[in-house]
Amino acid sequence: MDKILQTGLSAGNYGCNVGQLGLHSSKPVLPDRRYDGKHLFPQSFCPDARARCSKPTKSGKPIQMSYISIGAWSWGDSATWHWRPEELLAVKKPWEYLYDDDINFINTAKAYSNGKSEEIVDELVNGLPRDSFVVQTKQLGLPVALTNLFSSSEAPFKALETMVKRVKLQYTMSAVAKGLTKCVDQGLTRTVGVANYSLYDFKRMREELAKYDIPLIINQCEFNILGRLPELDEDMTTYREMEVQFQSYSSLAQGRLTGKYNAEHSPPSVLENIGMKRRKKPAAVALKYNLSKGAVPIVGIRNIEQTEQAFEAFGWRITEDEVKMIDQHSFIGEKTMLWQQG
């Protein structure tokens, strides 16, 4: 079931909706031009790799996360991402490079290669000081699993307990629908986030968790230049006002914002022009765009080249005029029945 869901996630991303692929419309809708260059963080916001996004926990000791998250979706997955066992050594070197330069935030999930991604995370962080990195994992709370259907309050605890055994940590970051209080109180996770929640559902979950003094700190949704729906719906602005961190997955539209998508007037042509002026790669400009809109981007890392692209997003500021140029070639994106609700 996890493999089916993962394949569905891959097919349903905005990154696939610009061609004839995926579950989205092959005729993407352009945003209202009034939104070009809008919803930007102040020009003074210019994080480097050492900067930390600090979010509260029930214990009072905040989570300290880097402003870019390392995406582990492809790790161990041979069906969707054609992973080969020998790639583990190739991934270890970029991880050491990132960790040594203060990027400490890894995003994984049980659905990523049926837990293999979590096991690879364990190999990477084994022996490191526990407070020096943050691992975010996820349980998919759908009734397709019998534990979710017949024991909804215990399902997140049981699932996260198994995840922690795979990753061999005292705690990870969890995004589950029920049983979250028990997960926090018994030390399986320090705090809680969710993924693909609508703003309405996020607020409902936040209110329920507040009864137990547990802050809901993150909503992870798809967001990139080819799909700006969370921004255009004003959800990201609301999260900012709530002091909640919005996190973007598919930040590079499955590689299309690195130059793989070459339609006329495509975003990469704009990214390349800005990148040439700034001496940055197109992928770095796309990641900087997300950061400037207030998103902590997840970026998949499998080699040194991708690592360098992620680092290039730090330490400089994209201008309002440059964002306007990019926005003029962007698309709205759309919600889906299974994944993207926010």
C-alpha positions in Angstrom: 0.0 0.0 0.0 2.8 2.4 0.8 4.3 1.9 -2.6 1.0 2.6 -4.3 0.6 5.8 -2.2 4.1 6.9 -2.9 3.6 6.4 -6.7 0.4 8.4 -6.4 2.1 11.2 -4.6 4.8 11.4 -7.3 2.2 11.4 -10.1 0.1 14.0 -8.4 2.7 16.7 -7.8 2.5 20.1 -9.4 5.8 19.3 -11.1 3.9 16.9 -13.3 1.0 19.1 -14.2 2.8 21.3 -16.7 3.2 18.5 -19.2 0.9 15.6 -20.0 1.8 13.7 -16.9 0.2 13.3 -13.5 -3.2 13.7 -12.0 -3.5 17.4 -12.5 -4.8 19.4 -15.4 -2.5 19.6 -18.4 -3.6 23.3 -18.8 -2.4 25.0 -15.7 -4.0 28.3 -14.7 -2.0 31.5 -14.5 -2.2 33.6 -11.3 -3.8 37.0 -11.1 -1.0 39.5 -12.0 -1.9 41.5 -8.9 0.0 38.9 -6.9 3.3 39.2 -8.7 6.0 40.0 -6.2 3.7 39.9 -3.2 3.8 38.0 0.1 7.6 38.5 0.5 9.5 38.4 3.8 11.4 41.6 4.6 14.6 42.3 2.7 16.4 41.9 6.1 15.5 38.2 6.1 18.6 36.6 4.7 19.4 33.3 6.5 22.7 31.5 6.1 23.3 27.8 6.8 23.9 28.5 10.5 20.6 30.4 10.9 17.9 28.5 12.8 14.1 28.4 12.6 13.1 28.1 16.3 9.7 26.5 17.2 8.2 25.8 20.6 7.7 22.4 22.2 5.7 21.3 25.2 8.8 20.9 27.3 9.8 24.5 26.7 13.0 23.7 24.9 12.5 24.8 21.3 13.3 22.9 18.2 16.2 24.5 16.2 15.9 23.7 12.5 17.9 24.9 9.5 16.0 26.9 6.9 16.5 24.2 4.3 15.4 20.6 5.0 17.1 17.6 3.4 14.6 15.5 1.6 14.9 11.7 2.0 12.0 10.7 -0.2 14.3 9.0 -2.8 16.5 7.2 -0.3 16.0 3.4 -0.6 13.1 3.7 -3.1 13.8 1.6 -6.2 10.3 1.7 -7.6 9.8 5.5 -8.0 13.3 6.9 -7.7 15.3 3.9 -9.0 17.5 3.8 -5.9 20.4 1.3 -6.0 22.0 0.0 -2.8 25.4 1.3 -3.8 24.1 4.8 -3.7 24.2 4.8 0.1 27.9 5.6 0.0 27.2 8.4 -2.4 24.6 9.9 -0.1 26.8 9.7 3.0 29.3 12.2 1.6 26.7 15.0 0.8 25.2 14.4 4.3 28.5 14.9 6.0 29.1 18.0 3.9 25.7 19.4 4.9 26.0 18.5 8.5 29.5 19.9 8.9 28.2 23.2 7.4 25.2 23.3 9.8 22.3 22.1 7.8 20.7 19.7 10.3 17.1 19.1 9.3 16.1 15.8 7.6 12.6 15.0 6.3 11.6 11.4 5.9 8.4 9.2 6.3 7.4 5.6 6.7 5.8 5.7 3.3 9.2 6.5 1.7 10.3 3.1 0.5 8.3 1.4 3.3 10.6 2.5 6.0 13.9 2.1 4.2 14.4 5.8 4.1 14.2 6.0 7.9 16.7 3.2 8.2 19.1 5.1 5.9 18.6 8.2 8.1 19.7 6.0 11.1 22.9 5.1 9.3 23.7 8.7 8.5 23.1 10.1 12.0 24.5 7.2 14.0 27.0 8.4 16.6 26.2 12.1 16.2 25.1 14.2 19.2 21.3 13.9 19.4 20.7 17.6 19.9 22.8 18.4 16.8 20.2 17.4 14.2 16.4 17.3 13.7 14.6 14.4 12.0 11.0 14.8 10.8 9.0 11.7 10.0 5.4 11.1 9.1 2.6 8.6 9.5 -0.1 8.6 6.9 -3.4 8.7 8.8 -5.7 7.1 6.2 -8.2 4.3 7.0 -6.5 2.0 4.5 -4.5 0.6 7.4 -6.4 -1.6 9.9 -4.7 0.0 12.8 -5.9 3.4 11.7 -9.4 2.1 11.1 -10.0 0.1 14.3 -7.7 1.9 16.8 -7.4 5.5 15.7 -6.2 6.8 19.0 -3.4 4.3 19.3 -2.4 4.1 15.6 -0.1 7.1 15.7 1.7 5.9 18.8 2.2 2.4 17.5 3.3 3.7 14.1 5.7 6.3 15.6 7.1 3.7 18.0 8.0 1.5 15.1 9.5 4.4 13.2 11.7 5.4 16.2 13.0 1.8 16.4 14.0 2.0 12.7 15.7 5.4 13.1 17.0 4.4 16.6 16.3 7.9 18.1 14.9 9.0 21.4 12.5 11.3 19.5 11.7 12.4 16.0 9.2 14.9 14.6 5.8 13.4 13.9 2.8 14.4 11.8 -0.1 12.2 12.8 -3.7 12.9 13.3 -4.5 11.2 16.6 -2.6 10.0 19.6 -0.2 12.8 19.3 -0.3 13.7 23.0 0.8 10.2 24.0 3.6 10.4 21.5 4.9 13.6 23.0 4.3 12.6 26.7 6.1 9.3 26.3 9.1 10.8 24.6 8.7 9.5 21.0 8.7 13.0 19.6 9.4 16.5 21.0 6.7 18.3 19.0 4.2 17.9 16.2 3.6 19.0 12.6 1.2 17.9 9.9 1.4 17.6 6.1 -1.1 18.5 3.4 -3.6 20.0 5.8 -6.1 22.6 4.7 -5.9 25.8 6.8 -9.3 24.9 8.3 -8.1 21.4 9.4 -4.8 22.8 10.6 -6.6 25.2 13.0 -8.9 22.4 14.3 -5.9 20.2 15.0 -4.1 23.1 16.6 -7.0 23.8 18.9 -7.2 20.2 20.0 -3.5 19.9 20.7 -3.5 23.2 22.6 -5.7 21.5 25.2 -2.7 19.4 26.1 -0.2 22.3 25.8 1.3 20.9 22.6 2.0 23.4 19.9 1.4 22.5 16.2 4.4 24.0 14.6 4.5 23.0 10.9 2.3 22.4 7.9 4.1 20.7 5.0 2.5 21.2 1.6 3.6 21.3 -2.0 4.8 24.8 -3.0 7.0 25.9 -5.9 6.9 28.3 -8.8 4.8 25.8 -10.8 2.2 25.6 -8.0 1.7 28.6 -5.7 -1.8 27.7 -4.3 -0.9 27.9 -0.6 0.4 31.4 -1.1 -2.3 32.7 -3.4 -5.0 31.4 -1.0 -3.3 33.5 1.7 -2.7 30.4 3.8 1.0 31.1 4.1 0.3 34.6 5.3 -2.0 33.2 8.0 0.6 30.7 9.1 3.1 33.5 9.4 0.7 35.4 11.6 0.2 32.3 13.7 3.9 31.9 14.0 3.6 28.5 12.4 6.3 27.3 9.9 5.1 26.6 6.4 7.3 23.9 4.8 7.4 23.2 1.1 8.0 19.8 -0.5 8.6 19.3 -4.2 10.4 22.7 -3.9 12.1 22.1 -7.3 9.1 20.5 -8.9 10.8 17.1 -9.1 13.8 18.6 -10.8 11.9 20.7 -13.4 13.1 23.9 -11.8 16.7 22.9 -12.3 16.4 23.1 -16.0 14.5 19.9 -16.9 11.4 21.7 -18.0 12.0 23.6 -21.2 8.7 24.8 -22.5 8.5 28.3 -24.0 8.7 31.1 -21.4 9.3 28.4 -18.8 10.3 29.3 -15.2 13.9 27.9 -15.7 14.6 30.5 -18.4 13.8 33.2 -15.9 15.7 31.4 -13.2 18.7 31.1 -15.5 18.7 34.8 -16.3 18.6 35.7 -12.6 21.1 33.0 -11.8 23.6 34.3 -14.4 23.4 37.8 -12.9 23.8 36.5 -9.4 26.2 33.7 -10.2 23.8 31.1 -8.9 22.4 27.9 -10.3 18.7 28.0 -11.4 17.9 25.5 -8.6 19.4 27.9 -6.0 17.2 30.7 -7.3 14.1 28.5 -7.1 14.9 27.6 -3.5 15.6 31.3 -2.6 12.2 32.1 -4.1 10.6 29.7 -1.7 12.6 31.1 1.2 11.6 34.7 0.3 7.9 33.7 0.4 8.4 32.3 3.9 8.6 28.6 3.1 11.3 26.3 4.5 12.0 24.2 1.4 12.7 20.5 1.4 15.2 19.6 -1.3 16.2 16.1 -2.3 19.9 15.3 -1.8 21.6 12.3 -3.5 24.9 13.8 -4.7 27.3 16.7 -4.1 26.0 18.7 -7.0 22.5 18.9 -5.4 24.2 19.7 -2.1 26.0 22.7 -3.6 22.7 23.9 -5.2 21.1 23.9 -1.8 24.0 25.9 -0.2 23.8 28.5 -3.0 20.3 29.4 -1.7 21.8 30.9 1.5 23.5 34.2 2.2 21.9 36.5 -0.4 18.5 38.1 -1.0 16.4 38.0 -4.1 14.8 41.4 -5.0 11.1 42.2 -5.3 11.6 42.9 -9.0 13.2 39.5 -9.5 10.4 37.8 -7.7 7.9 39.7 -9.9 9.8 38.3 -13.0 9.5 34.8 -11.7 5.8 35.2 -10.7 4.9 36.3 -14.2 5.9 32.7 -15.3 4.3 30.8 -12.4 1.1 28.7 -12.1 -1.5 28.4 -9.5 -1.6 24.7 -9.0 -4.6 22.9 -7.5 -5.9 20.8 -4.6 -6.2 17.1 -4.9 -8.5 14.6 -3.3 -5.8 12.6 -1.6 -2.7 14.8 -1.1 -2.8 18.5 -1.4 -5.5 20.1 0.8 -3.7 23.2 1.8 
